Amino acid sequence: MKAAERYRWQGIGRKVLLIGMILVLGAIFLFGDRGLIKWYRLRQDSRAMEERIDSLGSEIANMSERIRAIEEGDTLELERIARHWGMVRPGEEVYIVREEGDTLQTIP
């Protein structure tokens, strides 16, 4: 093999090695344990958790307001809770409306 041919193949080998190294480093950068794809997924999870925290914060504020109303003796809130649990006032009559095909048992 002539020296010029050998030098040409050495140059090609270096280029192939450099391209291979770049591809491996790129794959590590994208798919590695601390890679770009993992970072993107963690960022999405973080945003979803922040939205959930905001939602729970507003739910806590709502429940705190309802507790305050109950503690202060708000009759509308107390009646709403009683109706939710199926309670009735003395003298009220309860009517159960059933649709055709409804499998509910009759209440004695």
C-alpha positions in Angstrom: 0.0 0.0 0.0 1.3 3.4 -0.9 1.8 6.0 1.8 -0.8 8.3 0.3 -3.4 5.5 0.2 -2.6 4.6 3.8 -2.9 8.2 4.9 -6.2 8.5 3.1 -7.6 5.5 5.0 -6.3 6.8 8.3 -8.2 10.1 7.7 -11.4 8.1 6.9 -10.9 6.1 10.1 -10.6 9.2 12.1 -13.8 10.7 10.5 -15.7 7.4 11.2 -14.5 7.4 14.8 -15.4 11.1 15.3 -18.9 10.5 13.8 -19.4 7.4 15.9 -18.4 9.3 19.1 -20.8 12.2 18.2 -23.6 9.7 17.6 -22.9 8.0 21.0 -22.7 11.3 22.8 -25.9 12.5 21.1 -27.7 9.3 22.1 -26.5 9.7 25.7 -27.6 13.4 25.7 -31.1 12.5 24.4 -31.8 9.1 26.0 -29.6 8.9 29.0 -30.6 8.9 32.7 -30.3 12.7 32.8 -31.1 13.1 29.1 -33.2 15.6 27.3 -36.2 13.3 26.9 -36.2 12.4 30.7 -36.0 16.1 31.5 -38.9 16.9 29.3 -41.1 14.2 30.9 -40.1 15.4 34.4 -41.0 18.9 33.4 -44.5 17.8 32.2 -45.0 15.8 35.5 -44.0 18.9 37.5 -46.5 21.1 35.6 -49.2 18.5 36.2 -48.4 18.4 39.9 -48.5 22.2 40.2 -51.9 22.2 38.6 -53.1 19.5 41.0 -51.7 21.5 43.9 -53.6 24.6 42.7 -56.8 22.5 42.4 -56.4 21.1 45.9 -55.7 24.5 47.3 -59.0 25.8 45.9 -60.7 22.7 47.3 -59.2 23.3 50.7 -60.4 26.9 50.6 -63.9 25.8 49.7 -64.0 23.2 52.5 -62.6 25.7 55.0 -65.4 28.1 54.0 -68.0 25.4 54.5 -66.6 24.4 57.9 -66.7 28.1 58.9 -70.3 28.3 57.8 -71.2 25.1 59.8 -69.4 26.4 62.9 -71.2 29.7 62.7 -74.6 27.8 62.5 -75.4 28.7 58.9 -78.8 27.1 58.5 -78.7 26.8 54.7 -75.4 24.9 54.8 -76.7 22.6 57.6 -79.8 21.9 55.6 -77.8 21.2 52.5 -75.7 18.7 54.3 -78.8 17.1 55.9 -80.5 16.8 52.5 -77.3 15.2 51.1 -77.5 12.5 53.7 -81.2 11.9 53.1 -82.6 13.6 56.2 -86.0 15.2 56.2 -87.8 17.7 58.5 -90.6 16.4 60.8 -93.8 16.4 58.8 -92.2 16.3 55.4 -93.2 13.5 53.0 -90.6 11.7 50.8 -91.5 10.7 47.3 -89.4 8.4 45.4 -89.7 8.6 41.6 -88.8 5.4 39.8 -88.5 5.1 36.1 -89.6 2.0 34.2 -87.0 -0.8 34.5 -85.6 0.6 37.7 -84.6 -2.2 40.1 -84.9 -0.3 43.4 -86.8 -2.0 46.2 -89.8 -0.3 47.7 -89.1 1.3 51.1 -91.5 0.1 53.8 
